Amino acid sequence: MKALDFLKEVRVELSKVVWPTRDQTIRLTFIVIFITVIVAFFIGGIDYIFTNVSSYLYK
């Protein structure tokens, strides 16, 4: 019976959640993708710089 009680409580708690609208979800998804691409380019640039500096130092 504990599993059934747990599932009932989960249903009650999920009914209290304020879910985002479709427009909010789409907008926030694009923001996350944009920030991810920016961070990827930044880390890629740092990696490129370090690779070239280290290869220059080891020559």
QUIFENPE-V403602 format. One record per backbone hydrogen bond with DSSP energy under -1.0 kcal/mol. NH is the residue of the N-H (numbers start at 1). CO is the residue of the C=O. Records with the same first field share a line. If there is no record, write none. Layout:
NH->CO / CO
This chain:
5->1
6->2
7->3
8->4
9->5
10->6
11->7
12->8
13->9
14->10
15->11
16->13
25->21
26->22
27->23
28->24
29->25
30->26
31->27
32->28
33->29
34->30
35->31
36->32
37->33
38->34
39->35
40->36
41->37
42->38
43->39
44->40
45->41
46->42
47->43
48->44
49->45
50->46
51->47
52->48
53->49
54->50
55->51
56->52
57->53
58->54
